[in-house]
Each structure stands twice: as structure tokens, then as C-alpha cells.
Amino acid sequence: MRILLIRHAEPDYVHDSLTPKGRREAELLSRRLCAYHIRDFYTSPLGRARETADYTLRALGRTAETLDWLAEFRGRYPDPVRGPRALAWDLPPRLLAANPQLLDPDAWADAPLYAGGTVREIWDETVRGVDGLLARYGFRPGGAVWLSDRNTRDTIALFCHFGISMAVLARLIHVSPVLLWQHTLAHPSSLTEVVTEERVSGEVSFRVTRLGDLAHLEAAGEPRSTAGLYPECWTGVDSTDPGTNGELPWEL
């Protein structure tokens, strides 16, 4: 089985939609996805993800099922500097270094740093969402592996957001999502591909074959968006997201 985790195209966070560049990205992405023989489509309920998906769905004459739990990873925690509603997936690097439990795949959501917030609640929601979705295709958790009596070569596509896509990926490969949130980036309209490996009959592991792939933009000469990427060198601005006046979209 193949799972495509697709981040929405360049966002206009203020209006929960796409920028003009984002619409160009979504169009180029749709041309690529039309060749993927996707069995089922799923989307976040948020406008920027649905608008991205619409380009592909219209081209194929298909529809997508909306999954509420794909609406970005909403877990928050009280931070003494940034306030009581800091996002779990946006940690200053010093906090990661000071809290090694955050890298434990089984205990990260219960780290003292997140105490008093909603991180555990939203992670449990995510786990239920991932497990429930995979159960539709005959997969069930089995400790270090996933179990399946009817693995297939089908492809499914999830149009969503960076934070939640890395949380989904973390569940699939059994790592802490904090590791992925802090040390990877899926640019807008990028494609992350995960495929099953069934080396023992009925025992499946997931393997990442692409992460944040932008071949559809590169082939067309379309620059990548910097939304979600912090400045490479210190500028005094904490985010490069367009349309946010240098501030992260705290209210998702």
C-alpha cells in the first residue's frame, strides 16, 4: 500500500485559502497526481487543504472524504515566553535540547514541558484517526510492526498540513513526531510518500520513499514557497510565512 501525505499549497492563513502562487502550485501538483492511480482521497476540513485538493479532484472527476482529525495538529501547551497556547509542533530548539523525553516515541506527549496543555489529547485523537483509517484497508497495530491479512498495492492521498502529516508519519513508523516537526520540512504543495514493506507475510512496516518532494514545481520552474520555514540566517523575523506579517498563524 502507498500513502501520500500532501501539504496544502502556499497558504493565505488570514483567509484560510491559497495565495495566487499557491493556486499555481496546486495546479502543477494536480497534473502530477493525475498519474498516480489514487484509489481514495481524504482531506482536512480547513480551506487551504480543501482548495489544494480541489484542483486534482476536478481534473479526475473525483470527490474526497473530509476527516476532521486532519485539521492540523492542534495540541497546545503553556509556554512562559509565548503564552498559554503555544503549538506543540513549534518548539524553540533550546526547549527540545532541554527536554529529551520529547524524542521518546511512547512518552513524548507526556513530557513535563507539555503539562497543562492539550498535546496528549490531540495525539490520542490522531492515533485513533490513523488507526481507524488504516483499519479500513485491513491494517492493525502490532507493536513494532503493523499486521495485515490483505495488504494491497492501492494508493490513498491525504491533503492536509505539515504538523498533522508529520504526526501521521510518526505513527506509521513509530517515532516521536517532535523529531520530524523539528528537523524536517514539507514545503507547501509537497508530497511525502510512504509505502509498505511486507518482508514477512502478514507483518508490515512503513518506509518513507519521498519526504517533501517538489518535483512538480521544479519541473515547471516554479520556486518553492518558504511558508513554514524559518530564516536561514538571523533576521529578527520569526517566520517566513507570507501574509502573516512575520508572525506564525497561532489561531489555526
Secondary structure as GFF3:
##gff-version 3
##sequence-region A 1 252
A	DSSP	beta_strand	2	7	.	.	.	ID=ss1
A	DSSP	beta_strand	11	12	.	.	.	ID=ss2
A	DSSP	beta_strand	17	18	.	.	.	ID=ss3
A	DSSP	alpha_helix	20	33	.	.	.	ID=ss4
A	DSSP	beta_strand	40	43	.	.	.	ID=ss5
A	DSSP	alpha_helix	47	60	.	.	.	ID=ss6
A	DSSP	beta_strand	65	66	.	.	.	ID=ss7
A	DSSP	three_ten_helix	68	70	.	.	.	ID=ss8
A	DSSP	beta_strand	76	79	.	.	.	ID=ss9
A	DSSP	beta_strand	83	87	.	.	.	ID=ss10
A	DSSP	alpha_helix	93	98	.	.	.	ID=ss11
A	DSSP	three_ten_helix	100	103	.	.	.	ID=ss12
A	DSSP	three_ten_helix	108	110	.	.	.	ID=ss13
A	DSSP	three_ten_helix	112	114	.	.	.	ID=ss14
A	DSSP	alpha_helix	119	135	.	.	.	ID=ss15
A	DSSP	beta_strand	139	142	.	.	.	ID=ss16
A	DSSP	beta_strand	145	148	.	.	.	ID=ss17
A	DSSP	beta_strand	155	160	.	.	.	ID=ss18
A	DSSP	alpha_helix	162	173	.	.	.	ID=ss19
A	DSSP	alpha_helix	177	183	.	.	.	ID=ss20
A	DSSP	beta_strand	191	200	.	.	.	ID=ss21
A	DSSP	beta_strand	203	213	.	.	.	ID=ss22
A	DSSP	alpha_helix	215	220	.	.	.	ID=ss23
###
